[in-house]
Amino acid sequence: MDVKVQHVCLIDNSATRQISNKRGSGRLRHVSGKLLWIQDQTSAKVLEVKQIRTALNIGDIGTKPLGRH
């Protein structure tokens, strides 16, 4: 039985999303190999990078000030 798994990375930074979906470092300096690996995975359709609102990004819990609600 073949099972297809879809890998999705949810981020709240539009610049990061744009860099991950392009090919090569371009004009960026000091780029790590991890970034090029992510670009390779997104171009091969193994990984999908999607943008979400900052309020929904659980990776940022405790890193940003809370509003006065």
Contact map, one row per residue, 1 for C-alpha under 8 A:
111000000000000000000000000000000000000000000000000000000000000000000
111100000000000000000000000000000000000000000000000000000000000000000
111110000000000000000000000000000000000000000000000000000000000000000
011111000000000000000000000000000000000000000000000000000000000000000
001111100000000000000000000000000000000000000000000000000000000000000
000111110000000000000000000000000000000000000111000000000000000000000
000011111000000000000000000000000000000000000111000000000000000000000
000001111100000000000000000000000000000000000011110000000000000000000
000000111110000000000000000000000000000000000011110000000000000000000
000000011111000000000000000000000000000000000000111100001000000000000
000000001111110110000000000000000000000000000000111100001000000000000
000000000111110000000000000000000000000000000000001111001000000000000
000000000011111110000000000000000000000000000000001000000000000000000
000000000011111111000000000000000000000000000000001000000000000000000
000000000000111111100000000000000000000000000000000000000000000000000
000000000010111111110000000000000000000000000000000000000000000000000
000000000010111111111000000000000000000000000000111000000000000000000
000000000000011111111100000000000000000000000000000000000000000000000
000000000000001111111100000000000000001000000000000000000000000000000
000000000000000111111110000000000010011001000000100000000000000000000
000000000000000011111110000000000000001001100000100000000000000000000
000000000000000001111111000000000000001000100000000000000000000000000
000000000000000000011111110000000001001100100000000000000000000000000
000000000000000000000111110000000001001000000000000000000000000000000
000000000000000000000011111110100001000000000000000000000000000000000
000000000000000000000011111100000000000000000000000000000000000000000
000000000000000000000000111110000000000000000000000000000000000000000
000000000000000000000000111111100000000000000000000000000000000000000
000000000000000000000000101111100000000000000000000000000000000000000
000000000000000000000000000111110000000000000000000000000000000000000
000000000000000000000000100111111011000000000000000000000000000000000
000000000000000000000000000001111111000000000000000000000000000000000
000000000000000000000000000000111111100000000000000000000000000000000
000000000000000000000000000000011111110000000000000000000000000000000
000000000000000000010000000000111111111000000000000000000000000000000
000000000000000000000011100000111111111100000000000000000000000000000
000000000000000000000000000000001111111110000000000000000000000000000
000000000000000000010000000000000111111111000010000000000000000000000
000000000000000000111111000000000011111111100000000000000000000000000
000000000000000000000010000000000001111111110000000000000000000000000
000000000000000000000000000000000000111111111110000000000000000000000
000000000000000000011000000000000000011111111111100000000000000000000
000000000000000000001110000000000000001111111100000000000000000000000
000000000000000000000000000000000000000111111110000000000000000000000
000000000000000000000000000000000000000011111111000000000000000000000
000001100000000000000000000000000000000011111111000000000000000000000
000001111000000000000000000000000000010011011111100000000000000000000
000001111000000000000000000000000000000001001111110000000000000000000
000000011110000010011000000000000000000001000011111000000000000000000
000000011110000010000000000000000000000000000001111100000000000000000
000000000111110010000000000000000000000000000000111110000000000000000
000000000111000000000000000000000000000000000000011111011000000000000
000000000001000000000000000000000000000000000000001111111000000000000
000000000001000000000000000000000000000000000000000111111001000000000
000000000000000000000000000000000000000000000000000011111100000000000
000000000000000000000000000000000000000000000000000111111100000000000
000000000111000000000000000000000000000000000000000111111111100000000
000000000000000000000000000000000000000000000000000000111111100000000
000000000000000000000000000000000000000000000000000000001111100000000
000000000000000000000000000000000000000000000000000001001111111100000
000000000000000000000000000000000000000000000000000000001111111100000
000000000000000000000000000000000000000000000000000000000001111110000
000000000000000000000000000000000000000000000000000000000001111110000
000000000000000000000000000000000000000000000000000000000001111111000
000000000000000000000000000000000000000000000000000000000000011111100
000000000000000000000000000000000000000000000000000000000000000111110
000000000000000000000000000000000000000000000000000000000000000011111
000000000000000000000000000000000000000000000000000000000000000001111
000000000000000000000000000000000000000000000000000000000000000000111
